[in-house]
Amino acid sequence: MEYWKIGKKIKEIRKRKGLTQEEVARRAGISRQTLSALENGYIGKTSIASLVRILNQLDCELEIKEKEKIPFFDPSTIE
């Protein structure tokens, strides 16, 4: 999974809503530096609880999707 995309999307939504990092971080109970790191792709130290609080401040939610399994195609089975 490309975790940096999570931060990029959070930043995009935050800016579209006209919110500063400071506002979102304060409301989510994290530091501005933590939010900045997340928005720049450093998700490693961000807990799921913090991520959910950030998303709540942006009126977003966390969704888990199962990967779609594509059946293996064996060209030798074609007549």
FENNORGI-V839638 format. One record per residue. N is the residue number from 1. RES is the residue in one small letter. PSI is psi in whole degrees, 0 to 359 (NA if undefined). NEAR is the number of other ideal C-beta (glycine too) atoms within 8 Angstrom. Layout:
n & res & psi & near
N & RES & PSI & NEAR
N & RES & PSI & NEAR
//
This chain:
n & res & psi & near
1 & m & 141 & 2
2 & e & 89 & 4
3 & y & 331 & 8
4 & w & 335 & 8
5 & k & 331 & 7
6 & i & 310 & 10
7 & g & 320 & 14
8 & k & 318 & 10
9 & k & 320 & 8
10 & i & 315 & 14
11 & k & 316 & 9
12 & e & 313 & 8
13 & i & 316 & 10
14 & r & 313 & 13
15 & k & 320 & 8
16 & r & 326 & 6
17 & k & 359 & 8
18 & g & 28 & 4
19 & l & 147 & 9
20 & t & 163 & 6
21 & q & 318 & 10
22 & e & 315 & 7
23 & e & 310 & 8
24 & v & 316 & 14
25 & a & 314 & 12
26 & r & 313 & 8
27 & r & 329 & 7
28 & a & 353 & 12
29 & g & 31 & 6
30 & i & 171 & 9
31 & s & 156 & 6
32 & r & 325 & 9
33 & q & 322 & 6
34 & t & 316 & 12
35 & l & 319 & 15
36 & s & 315 & 9
37 & a & 316 & 10
38 & l & 313 & 15
39 & e & 338 & 12
40 & n & 15 & 7
41 & g & 1 & 9
42 & y & 82 & 9
43 & i & 347 & 11
44 & g & 321 & 4
45 & k & 5 & 6
46 & t & 122 & 10
47 & s & 160 & 5
48 & i & 322 & 6
49 & a & 317 & 6
50 & s & 318 & 12
51 & l & 316 & 13
52 & v & 319 & 9
53 & r & 320 & 11
54 & i & 311 & 14
55 & l & 322 & 11
56 & n & 321 & 10
57 & q & 338 & 10
58 & l & 10 & 12
59 & d & 42 & 5
60 & c & 169 & 7
61 & e & 159 & 5
62 & l & 131 & 8
63 & e & 136 & 4
64 & i & 126 & 4
65 & k & 141 & 4
66 & e & 139 & 4
67 & k & 141 & 4
68 & e & 130 & 4
69 & k & 124 & 4
70 & i & 125 & 4
71 & p & 146 & 4
72 & f & 134 & 4
73 & f & 121 & 4
74 & d & 106 & 5
75 & p & 337 & 5
76 & s & 349 & 4
77 & t & 355 & 4
78 & i & 132 & 4
79 & e & NA & 1
//
